[in-house]
Amino acid sequence: MNEKIKEAMKAKDQASLRALRAIKAAVLVEKTSGKNSDGLSEETEMKLLQKMAKQRKESIQIYKEQKRPELAETEEEELAVIEQFLPEQMDESSLKPLLEELIKELGASGPQDMGKVMGTASKKFAGKADGRMISSIVKSLLQGS
């Protein structure tokens, strides 16, 4: 991380520098919180980055609604840097068949099984797909059953 910060400083890339410093700060806070005295696992780091990306996305939406494009642009720049460290997200077309298979495996038959399917799907696709997209696909598949 320190190497990337140095590169951003040399390139005078303020957006990357802001995002990298934010990532470093979040990791340091998490490490020193006492919960992770033996260091951060890769899974914990991914969750931290996903949380940061989600915060940026929500801020972008709010800034756009409030007609503050300059603030939204800043958040978009930081989001782009954070997403470089996250695994590539699955799109709807690649996720839908996997969710259909999962529904069959679990024997889900209708909307009443939404919780059971979402619990398993959320764990299985954590970090690989957006939770809202998973939820909407599962909902539509279960209603069609």
Order of alpha helices (4+ residues) and beta strands (2+ residues): alpha-alpha-alpha-alpha-alpha-alpha-alpha
